[in-house]
Amino acid sequence: MHRDTSNSDRAETARDADHFRFLLSTQKPLLRVDEVASHLVCGKDSVYKLIEEGTLETHQGDSPRAHHRVTSRSVLGYLAKTAKYDPPNFRRIILHLVKRLPEQDRRALIEETKKL
């Protein structure tokens, strides 16, 4: 029997995404600075500082007038990094994030982890 892997992958992603609802209340891939500030419970100046430091990843649209948007995955990563909790499924949450990184980023992460 042939299994449609794209449907299977989508179902797994949807199932795994439930683990992140407690961290970020939106499923949007890109967020405005004011939305990020709301999620991080800080001011917009703090968000801009995190962007300048490279802590938060941004994406700018094709239009020259487009405003920078912050990726949800970088906000999730920041929340996970700065969280003061120890959920029992933390390893699975981290694997979920890593699995969805581009291959080049995954390889770089593996190399950096070996240095710990």
MOJO-V363164 format. One record per residue. RES is the residue in three letters. PHI is phi in degrees with one decimal (* if undefined). OMEGA is omega in whole degrees, -180 to 180 (999 if undefined). Layout:
[[RES | PHI | OMEGA] [RES | PHI | OMEGA]]
This chain:
[[MET | * | -179] [HIS | -85.6 | -179] [ARG | -105.6 | 178] [ASP | -77.9 | -175] [THR | -68.6 | -179] [SER | -66.3 | 176] [ASN | -67.0 | 179] [SER | -63.8 | 179] [ASP | -63.1 | 179] [ARG | -64.1 | 179] [ALA | -65.7 | 179] [GLU | -64.8 | 179] [THR | -61.6 | 179] [ALA | -63.0 | 180] [ARG | -64.9 | -179] [ASP | -68.4 | -179] [ALA | -60.9 | 178] [ASP | -58.2 | -180] [HIS | -65.7 | -175] [PHE | -98.9 | -177] [ARG | -61.7 | 179] [PHE | -73.9 | 179] [LEU | -93.2 | -175] [LEU | -142.1 | -172] [SER | -85.8 | 180] [THR | -129.3 | 177] [GLN | -106.6 | -180] [LYS | -68.4 | 180] [PRO | -72.6 | -179] [LEU | -126.0 | -176] [LEU | -123.6 | 173] [ARG | -72.7 | -179] [VAL | -59.2 | -180] [ASP | -65.8 | 176] [GLU | -67.7 | 178] [VAL | -62.5 | 179] [ALA | -58.0 | 179] [SER | -64.3 | -180] [HIS | -67.9 | -178] [LEU | -90.2 | -178] [VAL | 54.0 | 178] [CYS | -149.0 | 178] [GLY | -86.2 | 179] [LYS | -62.9 | 178] [ASP | -60.6 | 178] [SER | -66.0 | 178] [VAL | -65.2 | 178] [TYR | -60.6 | 178] [LYS | -64.4 | 178] [LEU | -63.3 | 178] [ILE | -67.7 | 180] [GLU | -60.4 | 179] [GLU | -72.4 | -177] [GLY | 87.2 | 179] [THR | -72.5 | 178] [LEU | -108.9 | -178] [GLU | -88.3 | 179] [THR | -120.2 | 178] [HIS | -140.2 | 178] [GLN | -111.7 | 180] [GLY | -66.5 | -177] [ASP | -71.0 | -178] [SER | -70.1 | 179] [PRO | -63.4 | 179] [ARG | -93.0 | -178] [ALA | -66.1 | 178] [HIS | -87.0 | 177] [HIS | -65.6 | 175] [ARG | -119.1 | -179] [VAL | -97.2 | -180] [THR | -73.2 | 178] [SER | -61.6 | -177] [ARG | -64.5 | 178] [SER | -72.7 | 176] [VAL | -66.8 | 177] [LEU | -60.9 | 179] [GLY | -61.5 | 178] [TYR | -64.8 | 179] [LEU | -61.6 | 179] [ALA | -65.1 | -178] [LYS | -67.5 | -175] [THR | -98.7 | -177] [ALA | -67.5 | 178] [LYS | -113.8 | 180] [TYR | -145.5 | -180] [ASP | -138.2 | -179] [PRO | -66.5 | -178] [PRO | -64.4 | -178] [ASN | -105.1 | -176] [PHE | -58.4 | 179] [ARG | -59.7 | 179] [ARG | -66.2 | 179] [ILE | -63.0 | 179] [ILE | -63.1 | 178] [LEU | -61.2 | 178] [HIS | -60.1 | 179] [LEU | -64.8 | -177] [VAL | -63.9 | -178] [LYS | -60.6 | -176] [ARG | -95.4 | 177] [LEU | -75.7 | 172] [PRO | -60.0 | -176] [GLU | -52.5 | -179] [GLN | -61.0 | 179] [ASP | -67.5 | 178] [ARG | -61.5 | -180] [ARG | -62.6 | 179] [ALA | -63.8 | 179] [LEU | -63.5 | 178] [ILE | -61.8 | 180] [GLU | -63.3 | 179] [GLU | -64.1 | -180] [THR | -65.4 | 179] [LYS | -63.6 | -178] [LYS | -82.0 | -178] [LEU | -69.2 | 999]]
